[in-house]
């Protein structure tokens, strides 16, 4: 609808939960309620989310098979004053999901675009993997041919993040193991769902597990491209472990952590409580002195 001052509508890119419907943001719910049209990858999947939060709205299909044709129509609606919300089945639209053609059409027509932050399996999996996150590269779905796969998994300094299908996971891990069987990897499966699984370890070990246990569900694979060398630096807190100077190399940490930090769990918890009591006592003393 056209606003009283004649302003055009806008495109609102709305991320949706990657599994747990409770992860939708308040801004996304507001945008879906206010939208004149909701462009969605699968109207049935989106309707489940909308029904959960008692949201109506007009749904139109927008998927990989029709997005080129549908993008022009939606852009014209926006130019005519409509607010169009774009969603995919899960996560952030455009990230290995439809949406690029519509965003491109809006940019070309100089129409307003609002992108809301929210759930993304790529970032969740990267953080959960336990692999280096200071430099990483997302490659979408991995190629099927072995030669192309080996090229993508080549030796670089970055952590690779990729989508993989359950039926191809074991074979892909096998290719990784052939390149370097000690390469650290993580497989994140069914993130935020009831049967969430995160398996970390050397690629040969993880490959053997999935060769015997066929996975199911949505999968994100992370791998350090090339063996993690001692020259790669980890910046550690000066007060961690024994308070020695940082940064440390990975070789330093392998030697230091068992000696300095491998205290019994009871001792670590007791130390944390003792530190907490000291902080509380200090704050109470400041309050009595009127310094706060």
Backbone torsions as a table, in degrees:
resi	resn	phi	psi	omega
1	UNK	NA	147.3	-178.4
2	UNK	-83.8	135.7	179.4
3	UNK	-76.1	160.8	-178.2
4	UNK	-56.7	-32.9	-179.0
5	UNK	-85.9	6.0	175.7
6	UNK	83.0	9.5	-179.6
7	UNK	-69.3	148.7	178.6
8	UNK	-78.3	169.8	177.9
9	UNK	-76.0	-158.3	-178.4
10	UNK	-156.9	161.7	172.6
11	UNK	-98.6	130.1	176.7
12	UNK	-116.7	114.8	179.0
13	UNK	-88.0	116.2	-172.4
14	UNK	-114.1	114.3	172.0
15	UNK	-71.5	147.0	179.8
16	UNK	-122.9	162.1	-177.0
17	UNK	-55.8	145.5	178.7
18	UNK	-90.0	1.3	178.9
19	UNK	178.9	-55.0	-179.2
20	UNK	-89.4	115.3	-176.7
21	UNK	-62.6	-18.6	178.0
22	UNK	-71.7	-8.6	-177.9
23	UNK	-86.6	-1.7	178.3
24	UNK	-66.3	145.1	-177.5
25	UNK	-87.9	159.1	177.9
26	UNK	-64.0	-38.0	179.1
27	UNK	-64.6	-39.4	178.6
28	UNK	-64.7	-41.2	178.1
29	UNK	-63.2	-42.6	177.7
30	UNK	-61.5	-42.5	-179.4
31	UNK	-64.3	-40.0	179.5
32	UNK	-67.7	-36.5	177.8
33	UNK	-66.9	-37.4	-173.6
34	UNK	-85.8	-13.2	-173.9
35	UNK	-70.7	143.2	172.9
36	UNK	-78.5	-33.0	179.6
37	UNK	-139.0	138.0	174.4
38	UNK	-113.6	112.3	178.3
39	UNK	-90.1	118.9	-172.3
40	UNK	-133.8	150.6	-178.1
41	UNK	-64.6	-42.5	178.6
42	UNK	-140.0	112.5	-175.8
43	UNK	-60.4	-31.0	-179.4
44	UNK	-69.2	-42.2	179.0
45	UNK	-65.7	-42.9	-178.6
46	UNK	-67.5	-35.4	-179.2
47	UNK	-63.2	-32.4	177.0
48	UNK	-60.1	-45.3	178.7
49	UNK	-65.4	-45.0	-178.1
50	UNK	-64.7	-40.4	179.3
51	UNK	-65.1	-36.0	179.8
52	UNK	-58.6	-36.3	-176.6
53	UNK	-110.6	19.4	173.7
54	UNK	53.2	52.1	178.7
55	UNK	-112.9	130.8	176.0
56	UNK	-86.4	-129.9	175.8
57	UNK	101.8	152.2	178.6
58	UNK	-89.6	124.5	-179.1
59	UNK	-103.5	138.6	171.6
60	UNK	-129.7	142.7	-178.9
61	UNK	-75.3	138.7	177.7
62	UNK	-146.8	100.0	-174.9
63	UNK	-136.1	-179.3	-172.5
64	UNK	-62.2	-21.9	-176.9
65	UNK	-88.9	-16.9	-178.3
66	UNK	-128.8	3.5	-171.0
67	UNK	-64.7	-33.1	178.9
68	UNK	-62.6	-44.5	180.0
69	UNK	-73.8	-39.9	-175.5
70	UNK	-74.1	-26.5	-176.9
71	UNK	-60.3	-44.1	-179.6
72	UNK	-62.7	-42.1	179.6
73	UNK	-63.4	-44.0	-179.7
74	UNK	-67.0	-38.4	178.1
75	UNK	-62.9	-38.2	177.6
76	UNK	-66.6	-36.2	176.2
77	UNK	-63.6	-42.7	178.7
78	UNK	-62.9	-43.0	179.4
79	UNK	-62.5	-28.0	178.2
80	UNK	-84.4	0.2	175.0
81	UNK	114.3	0.1	-177.3
82	UNK	-81.6	149.1	171.9
83	UNK	-99.6	117.8	-177.8
84	UNK	-110.3	123.6	174.7
85	UNK	-98.5	130.2	179.8
86	UNK	-107.8	124.8	177.2
87	UNK	-132.9	156.9	170.4
88	UNK	-112.2	-177.8	-179.5
89	UNK	-63.5	-34.9	-178.3
90	UNK	-161.1	138.6	175.6
91	UNK	83.7	-155.6	-175.4
92	UNK	-90.3	123.0	174.7
93	UNK	-55.1	151.8	-178.7
94	UNK	82.6	-23.7	-179.9
95	UNK	-86.4	91.8	-172.5
96	UNK	56.6	29.3	178.6
97	UNK	-141.6	163.2	178.8
98	UNK	-62.9	157.4	176.1
99	UNK	142.3	-25.0	-175.6
100	UNK	-60.2	-42.1	-177.9
101	UNK	-62.2	-39.6	-180.0
102	UNK	-69.4	-44.5	177.4
103	UNK	-61.0	-42.6	178.8
104	UNK	-60.9	-42.3	179.2
105	UNK	-64.5	-39.5	179.0
106	UNK	-68.6	-39.1	177.5
107	UNK	-63.4	-44.0	-179.7
108	UNK	-62.3	-35.5	-179.3
109	UNK	-90.3	3.5	-179.3
110	UNK	56.5	44.8	177.5
111	UNK	-96.6	147.5	-178.5
112	UNK	-63.2	138.2	177.0
113	UNK	-128.9	128.4	176.8
114	UNK	-119.5	123.9	179.8
115	UNK	-110.8	121.0	-179.8
116	UNK	-91.5	138.9	174.8
117	UNK	-74.5	158.1	179.0
118	UNK	169.4	-159.6	-173.1
119	UNK	-59.7	141.1	174.9
120	UNK	-152.4	119.9	-178.9
121	UNK	-65.5	-25.2	-179.4
122	UNK	-62.7	-51.2	-177.2
123	UNK	-71.6	-40.6	179.0
124	UNK	-59.6	-45.2	-179.0
125	UNK	-67.1	-39.1	179.1
126	UNK	-60.4	-46.1	-179.2
127	UNK	-66.6	-40.9	-177.3
128	UNK	-72.7	-20.5	-174.3
129	UNK	-66.6	-29.8	-174.7
130	UNK	78.5	7.7	178.0
131	UNK	-93.6	163.1	-177.4
132	UNK	-54.8	133.5	-176.6
133	UNK	-117.5	1.6	-178.9
134	UNK	-70.2	-28.3	175.4
135	UNK	-139.7	124.4	-178.3
136	UNK	-150.6	163.0	-175.8
137	UNK	-139.9	126.6	177.4
138	UNK	-98.9	128.7	-175.1
139	UNK	-116.9	9.5	-179.8
140	UNK	70.8	-143.6	177.8
141	UNK	-79.9	135.5	-177.4
142	UNK	-71.6	148.7	178.1
143	UNK	-67.5	159.0	-176.7
144	UNK	-87.5	-35.5	-175.6
145	UNK	-75.4	138.6	-174.3
146	UNK	-59.8	-43.8	-179.1
147	UNK	-59.9	-45.2	178.5
148	UNK	-66.4	-37.6	179.6
149	UNK	-64.5	-43.5	178.3
150	UNK	-62.5	-36.3	179.2
151	UNK	-66.1	-43.8	179.7
152	UNK	-63.7	-36.6	-177.1
153	UNK	-89.3	19.5	-177.1
154	UNK	-61.0	169.9	-172.8
155	UNK	-81.0	104.9	175.4
156	UNK	-133.4	-179.8	-178.5
157	UNK	-86.9	-3.3	-171.6
158	UNK	-97.6	156.7	169.2
159	UNK	-84.2	129.0	-179.2
160	UNK	-92.6	135.6	176.2
161	UNK	-123.7	129.4	-175.6
162	UNK	-148.7	155.7	170.2
163	UNK	-90.7	145.4	175.8
164	UNK	-145.1	148.2	179.3
165	UNK	-82.2	151.2	179.7
166	UNK	-57.3	-38.0	-176.8
167	UNK	-70.3	-19.3	-177.5
168	UNK	-108.1	-5.4	-173.9
169	UNK	-59.2	-48.9	-176.9
170	UNK	-60.3	-41.4	179.9
171	UNK	-66.5	-40.3	178.8
172	UNK	-64.5	-42.9	176.5
173	UNK	-63.4	-33.9	176.9
174	UNK	-63.8	-39.5	176.4
175	UNK	-64.3	-43.5	177.4
176	UNK	-60.2	-42.1	-179.5
177	UNK	-65.2	-35.3	177.4
178	UNK	-65.1	-33.2	179.3
179	UNK	-75.0	-40.8	180.0
180	UNK	-167.0	103.0	-173.2
181	UNK	-69.8	-13.6	179.3
182	UNK	-98.1	2.6	-177.4
183	UNK	-61.1	128.7	179.0
184	UNK	-72.0	135.2	178.2
185	UNK	-138.3	166.9	171.8
186	UNK	-143.2	138.2	175.1
187	UNK	-115.8	118.6	179.2
188	UNK	-108.7	119.1	-173.3
189	UNK	-123.1	134.9	176.4
190	UNK	54.5	48.2	-178.0
191	UNK	-58.2	136.4	179.0
192	UNK	69.5	2.3	-179.3
193	UNK	-98.8	176.9	-175.3
194	UNK	-59.8	-39.9	-175.6
195	UNK	-104.2	37.2	178.3
196	UNK	-57.0	138.2	178.1
197	UNK	-140.5	133.6	174.7
198	UNK	-127.4	113.8	-177.6
199	UNK	-115.2	122.1	-178.0
200	UNK	-117.6	152.2	175.9
201	UNK	154.4	-173.7	174.3
202	UNK	-67.4	148.3	-171.6
203	UNK	-64.2	-34.3	179.5
204	UNK	-63.5	-42.7	179.1
205	UNK	-64.7	-45.2	-178.7
206	UNK	-68.5	-38.9	178.0
207	UNK	-61.5	-41.7	179.4
208	UNK	-63.0	-38.6	179.5
209	UNK	-61.7	-48.1	-176.2
210	UNK	-78.6	-16.1	172.3
211	UNK	-68.7	-30.9	179.9
212	UNK	-96.6	-17.4	-177.0
213	UNK	-131.3	94.1	-176.5
214	UNK	-62.2	125.4	-177.8
215	UNK	-79.9	163.1	175.4
216	UNK	-136.3	156.7	174.1
217	UNK	93.0	-169.4	-178.1
218	UNK	-80.2	135.9	-174.3
219	UNK	-130.2	134.9	169.6
220	UNK	-119.3	127.6	-178.6
221	UNK	-108.6	132.9	174.9
222	UNK	-121.9	141.0	178.4
223	UNK	-148.2	140.1	171.7
224	UNK	-80.7	120.9	-174.2
225	UNK	-78.8	93.1	-174.6
226	UNK	104.7	149.0	-177.1
227	UNK	-62.9	137.3	-179.2
228	UNK	-69.6	111.9	-174.9
229	UNK	-90.2	162.0	179.5
230	UNK	-67.8	-18.1	-178.3
231	UNK	-76.3	-17.6	177.5
232	UNK	-75.8	129.8	-168.3
233	UNK	-97.9	138.6	171.9
234	UNK	-111.5	126.3	179.2
235	UNK	-87.0	113.6	-177.2
236	UNK	-105.7	151.6	176.4
237	UNK	-63.9	136.0	-178.7
238	UNK	-62.2	-28.2	-177.4
239	UNK	-88.0	-4.5	178.7
240	UNK	-77.8	163.0	-178.4
241	UNK	52.9	-120.1	-174.9
242	UNK	-100.7	11.0	177.1
243	UNK	78.8	15.4	179.2
244	UNK	-74.3	171.8	-176.2
245	UNK	-71.7	148.2	173.7
246	UNK	-119.8	174.9	0.4
247	UNK	-78.5	167.4	179.4
248	UNK	-116.9	150.4	169.9
249	UNK	-79.4	166.0	178.6
250	UNK	-62.8	-32.9	176.4
251	UNK	-64.6	-41.5	176.7
252	UNK	-58.5	-45.6	-176.7
253	UNK	-64.7	-39.1	178.9
254	UNK	-60.4	-33.3	179.7
255	UNK	-81.5	-34.7	-172.5
256	UNK	-81.7	-42.6	-171.0
257	UNK	-59.0	-47.4	179.6
258	UNK	-61.0	-36.2	-175.9
259	UNK	-77.9	-42.4	-169.1
260	UNK	-98.1	-29.2	-170.8
261	UNK	-114.0	-10.5	-174.9
262	UNK	-82.8	57.1	175.8
263	UNK	-85.1	155.7	177.2
264	UNK	-57.1	149.3	-177.7
265	UNK	-58.9	-39.9	-179.6
266	UNK	-60.3	-40.9	-179.7
267	UNK	-66.9	-39.4	-179.7
268	UNK	-65.2	-42.8	-180.0
269	UNK	-65.7	-42.3	178.9
270	UNK	-60.5	-40.7	177.8
271	UNK	-63.7	-38.5	179.6
272	UNK	-65.6	-42.7	178.3
273	UNK	-64.0	-40.3	-179.9
274	UNK	-62.8	-42.1	177.8
275	UNK	-62.9	-40.7	179.6
276	UNK	-62.9	-41.1	178.7
277	UNK	-62.7	-39.9	179.5
278	UNK	-63.2	-40.5	178.9
279	UNK	-64.1	-45.1	-179.7
280	UNK	-62.3	-43.9	179.5
281	UNK	-60.9	-40.5	-179.1
282	UNK	-66.4	-40.9	178.9
283	UNK	-66.2	-42.5	178.5
284	UNK	-62.0	-38.7	177.6
285	UNK	-64.1	-39.7	177.7
286	UNK	-63.9	-39.9	179.0
287	UNK	-62.9	-42.3	179.8
288	UNK	-64.9	-32.6	179.4
289	UNK	-83.3	-7.8	180.0
290	UNK	74.7	22.5	-178.2
291	UNK	-88.1	-5.6	177.1
292	UNK	-112.8	NA	NA
